Amino acid sequence: MWFIAVFPPLLGAVIAGLAGRMIGDRGSQLVTCSGVIASAIASVWLFFNIGIHHSESHVIELFTWFSSGTFKASWALRFDTLTAVMLVVVNFVSACVHVYSVGYMSHDHHKPRFMAYLSLFTFCMLMLVTANNLMQMFFGWEGVGLCSYLLINFWYEKPSANAAAIKAFVVNRAGDFGFALGIMTLYVLTGVLDFDAIFAAVPSVAGQTSAFLGYSVNVLTVACLLLFMGAMGKSAQLGLHTWLPDAMEGPTPVSALIHAATMVTAGVFMLARLSPVFEYAPTALAVVAIVGALTAFVAATIGLTQFDIKRVIAYSTMSQLGYMFFAIGVSAYSAAMFHLMTHAFFKALLFLGAGSVIHAMSGEQDMRKMGGIARRIPVTYGLMWIGSLALAGVPFFAGYYSKDMILEASFAAGTGIGQFTYWIGICAAVMTAFYSWRLIFMTFHGKPRADHHVMDHVHEAPLVMLAPLLALAIGSICAGFIGYEYFVGHGRVEFWGRSLFVLSNQDSVSVAHHALPVWVGQLPTVVGGIGILLALVAYVLIPTLPSLIVERIRPVYAFVLAKWRFDELYDFLFVKTALRIGLAFWKTGDAKVIEGLGPNAASALVRVSAWKVSMAQTGYIFHYAFVMVIGLVILIAWFMIK
Amino acid sequence: MGGFPILSVTTFLPLSGVLLIFLFHKRSADNVDVARHIALWTSLATFVASLVMLRGFDSGSSSFQMVELVPWMPSLGIAYHVGVDGISVLFIVLSAFLTPLCIISSWASVKSRVNEYMVSFLILETFMIGTFCALDLLQFYIFFEGVLLPMYLIIGVWGGSNRVYAAYKFFIYTLFGSVFMLIAFLAIHFLAGTTDIVELFEKKQEFSFSVQAILWLAFFSSFAVKVPMWPVHTWLPDAHVEAPTAGSVILAGVLLKMGGYGFLRLSIPLLPDATSYFAPLVFSLSIVALVYASYIALVQEDMKKLIAYSSVAHMGYVTIGIFTLNVQGVEGAIFQMLSHGIVSSALFLCVGTVYDRLHTREISRYGGLATNMPRYALIFMVMMLASVGLPGTSGFVGEFLILVGAFQANVLVAALTATGLVLGCMYMLWLYRRVIFGKLYKTDCQTMSDLGLREVFVFAPLVLLVFWMGIYPVSFSKVSSASVLHLINNYELALSSPSESSDQAGLPIRTDDRQVVAQALWRPVDRERAEGLGGAH
């Protein structure tokens, strides 16, 4: 069963990728979809066995990968609750996206390639979540990065897609620079790479310090911070987030699968997997919490101002990832994983719904050119409502349970950082509700702002696109109250088994269940409602209000609209500088300095001295005679002095 | 001894092809296919011979195997002495593997003086394999330098428009370094009374530190040019740009590795104290090379020049790995050399493929090739990713092991080296984007055809190897591991033995001593101090 849960997507990818032209579009779609669906079924089975029935978690060794001295790592599949949860999330969402793509990409000429990339991505993600050591995790980690690059760049003729893909790869690589060094630090500290061995070794090395560049640093904290840097890149946390909005250049199913539900949550998964390590590095956890909270806030503010429907959802994703990270920062790993799971459902739903809107609007993504289409595409409209309700944390939808748990846990952590994250989280919750309904109102309500050609063409998506949306909608409604008991409720200890680890004095989830003022749990819901009301006022009741407010705070608005000017800053700091340095090294360093002082100088020297020597050979007898006389004089003088 | 002389056969088999081409010279004057076929089949036979050799190789042993020893100049103690160990054996296979690919790839693109071209390649092959087998300093020198001649001709006769300049530059640069190496060899002969490498190892010849330092610098001047290290790298871009495709393949695939091999074979075991003393110098130059070449590669307009600079960066990894002097670093360096031999060869072949069609290496002339050359785009993508060091490809394994080795030697070196992860992907992605992606609107690009059968045959084994080495690297690294361990143990033994010169400023840290490593983690601490800290702990 474990084999079916992991390998069919690889098989599908290889067949569709290499033999796509032979088996045709339909064949490729069949091969890849059936592969992923088989994996999804197998992973549900595994989930019930491991998570619910608590059968023994186990590791299946395949074969050796690295073996150099004590640096040893195998290809292996690890199955415990954490893996099982991720397997279900990845395979289920991936299956939905595969099926949806059959409809969404029906006009594209490269269907086999697209399906192959999707399946390859799924496989890499599965390798990541089943990894039993840091190296294989890194393999999956970079593998999903590659697939993300390929899929962002799927329409490779678009220069904007090319640029976005390169940006995504390079920014992720910058994060992986940290990840790689983090792996090495942990390896040197503990001498092993397998998770269980690392976890066993960590408590005894937790306090070790070393000197680096004259500073004394805690090695474990440094290792955790480096690993977190990797997570920041993959999960688009503040500072390394600039690639995610640009990644929306890819086809919408890609955004749903990779840039909302699965790949971007890999950072959260990694930190949860390494919870036995991070628990012993409280300073690193504090940094995680702060970065997560700031991301949640900044992304939400940007989300308020964007007009591209996909970018709004992208910033919303970034903001929700921030929630997950600050949950981890207060040791609420189970809450973070719970939110990861529910978020996967409703965010994939929102993205695919947005795709359905874009499909209906003949490719238009700008919300300013939409409006008034609620009646024309009622099913999509209803599904977007469900997704938004879940996202905003309206009671009994999935997001309500998970987001509340995160906020309660951060309040319960009882630290200054916990308080900080709680209040930032509340602010972000208002904005989340506001921009979600801003999106709904701008897209579906009001007068149509598109031209009549587009409007005539507006149509509901075909069944092959709606069926996956319905599946995800069911998840967005039910995942919360079904999962609550297992993920973060009283059954959580048995459910997670040994796959998550929390030091007993840092167990914020447990505190949240017992000693917490009532208002702490209710406030998120209340502010969510306020956000929805504000959106209603600003975009339905008084449509002139937004522009009035914008006029008042023009500079702030411009700053936020320009995404806090991160792109300009990085462009100035890194891109332009890199090109300038490159040119300087080449034209000055190589051509002038090295060549000039080295080979060219040597050849010039030879040439000049040869010329000088040749000057002496004038051919005139009296010159030679003169030189001989001088020489003789010197010789005689020499002997006489001696 | 006494067995079948497989090493000599592998070394000199290509020369039989040369002989055949001379014999059929008259008849093949108007039918050049004869020379092509002779060259192809001899080089394939050589490859088979090298595989036979690999099969007979016992990877459990760290000593020299398949040794042949024939007196040559007995009065001077110089002999024909060949043998392989885990460090050299794979390089022989690599050389024998790449030569037939070169010959196939120049099947159609080389039209003038085909006989001479094939002869040059076969002679080159003999010299390359001879270098890796040689166990006598003089013999090593002859083969090592002999490589220059055919390569000089290949660049100078069949090269691009500025070929003569590039050929001279290549020749003079490399010869300049080697002169010092020859003097060093002579000095060793005078001091130790022998030029036999095995004998020198066994005698545990202890040179005083100052002698070691001078000899080391003399070796360095030769090997550093070959690698090439910064700042003596400027011959490489010119040589690559002007060389014909197959010439670039051999240059990047094998010739650059001779520098790294020289460090491993001669500098480290013969001159351990100096190696330890100069390691920081090598680290600094390598890191500069890595960063410097990556930035330059970013702004190149010429495809071959870009890949040439990327070679400089990748070889920077190799020299760092070698001088970490621990298991992961050295194994990683050997692996990286093999991987780079495959990947850079394939990249040069990729450039050659489009050069054959459009006769330009200028990046801006291309664009949108994914549309009409999907097979090419796929293969180029695989090689680009291997060059970037994506896990699962061969490039990752060596790079990561080197980083792990560097991390144990000196954290700062590792951190600076790791910037290559980011810098390296920028220029390759940018190259790929400009050539393969974008809209296919240039008319001359539209007429380009996808890979033909012959080209697929050339690329297929390379692609296979990239994945094989990336997913199951053990089948390659286990060949060298015993010899690497032996090398490092001997090195550490030599350092720790009390000699008048023992200079302990270097950074070797025993990998098995976790406590010391953890304590010394963040600073290149010398060993006594590290142990002091460990004891206090």
Interface residues (C-beta under 8 A of the other chain):
Chain A: F63 T64 W65 F66 S67 S68 G69 T70 F71 W75 M135 F138 F139 W141 E142 G143 L146 Y149 N153 Y156 E157 P159 N162 A165 I166 F169 V170 R173 A174 D176 F177 A180 L181 M184 T185 Y187 V188 L189 G191 V205 Q208 S210 A211 F212 L213 V217 V219 A578 L579 I581 G582 L583 F585 W586 G589 D590 I594 E595 G598 P599
Chain B: K169 I172 Y173 P231 V232 T234 W235 P237 Y292 Y295 I296 A297 L298 V299 Q300 N326 V327 Q328 E331 G332 G368 A370 T371 L385 L390 P391 G392 V397 F400 L401 L403 V404 F407 Q408 V411 L412 A414 A415 A418 T419 L421 V422 C425 M426 L429 W430 R433 I436 F437 G438 K439 L440 I471 Y472 P473 V474 S477 K478 S481 L485 T511 D512 R514 V517 A518 Q519 A520 L521 W522 R523
